[in-house]
Amino acid sequence: MGLNTQQTINIQPNQNGFYGDYGGQFLDENLKNEFQKITNAFLILKEDKKFNEELDLLYKHYVGRPSSLYYAQNLSTKYGAEIYLKREDLNHTGAHKINHALGEALLAKKLGKKKIIAETGAGQHGVATATAAALFGLDCDIYMGEIDIQKEKPNVDKMKILGANVICVKSGGRALKEAVDEAFKAYLREYNSAIYAIGSVVGPHPFPMIVEYFQSIIGREAKKQFLELTGSLPNSIVACVGGGSNAIGLFNAFLDDEFVKIYGVEPLGKGASIGENAASLTHGKDGIIHGFKCKLLQDRNGNVANAYSIASGLDYPGVGPKHCYLQKIGRVSYDTISDKDAVQAFFELSKMEGIIPALESSHAIAYALKLAQQNPEEKILVNLSGRGDKDIDFIINYEKNAI
Ligand SMILES: *Cc1c(COP(=O)(O)O)cnc(C)c1O
């Protein structure tokens, strides 16, 4: 097992919500009291046996956890190293997002809130939140850009079937960034009766801390399963990074195991120029967005740049503050994978193992395949954050000749 010689690596935010230089709470004064209330309630609940038992039962019987750890034999034979997949794609609603959506809804219930407000880009977080709201009998307002609503009809329909209100955002670029802006505005009006359920380990303190707590189940399970299956820890672990929730969920359990190499994979999109990618840690500079400080994609004038990735779930100009910290202290290596390589990995996993991955997760798969070729003696654990059903129509059009 891990030596735990460097306990300080896996830090929690300080009182002001900072992980080293990153994070914090850049908020409207009106919300500060409310955020303190949420922070206090969460810190008590996370130590509360009943709360955690309730969550564990939901994870087990509603989500289908523990998600399996699968040895990908065909890929391993072809690429050299042993490749293991943590199957978050098998969860109810098809990805890791249900882990924090249920936690946030349970928190809302305990705080006596009647409504959940959330933003969504591709609709994955919206569907997970609408699902949790339905289960707990909460009202649910999902803010979504007009362009995304047109692009993601099946997810919009699912949210409506689940009983959520989908609110069309028509300002600015009419996409994820504007959806967050509008959802925050609504929250400012309604915070007495509503809670904001954010979609990743981003936003003002305490959101990154809360989402991280609920996602950490991934790494706890994976570490135990890996030890049972192989008798050792992996040499390397890999996850894709949008805001960073599935990645931090996996990484946390291994941060103090100093011999485990950790890789976060960002989307390089079409290239390294501004507007062509969503690789905030690789190509961003320190800046503030949506109430927290992080590595942020910016143009030459310091304005927030447009983020782009073929995977809508990775398409955010900022990134979780703990990732910025882990990059700075050198514990996690962050690297990029292009649209093209992600699509290739999408088909490789589908054809070699019979598992169709989400385009987001395909970035992690692509990187793992590179690592495997360079390190044929290694055992590599990859987080398969979601399934690819949502991407089928898109990919068929994108790669007309590939099938
Ligand atoms: C939303 C999403 C992501 C990106 O979000 P993180 O917070 O970075 O995990 C990755 N994979 C899938 C399948 C998603 O739906």
The ligand as an ORCA input file, in Angstrom:
! r2SCAN-3c Opt
* xyz 0 1
  C     -19.035     16.189    -18.130
  C     -18.182     15.051    -18.511
  C     -16.772     15.111    -18.386
  C     -16.036     16.338    -17.965
  O     -16.294     16.795    -16.675
  P     -15.234     16.657    -15.510
  O     -15.796     17.523    -14.437
  O     -13.910     17.158    -16.019
  O     -15.169     15.234    -15.136
  C     -16.034     13.975    -18.698
  N     -16.630     12.843    -19.141
  C     -17.972     12.757    -19.293
  C     -18.545     11.476    -19.782
  C     -18.791     13.842    -18.983
  O     -20.118     13.754    -19.130
*
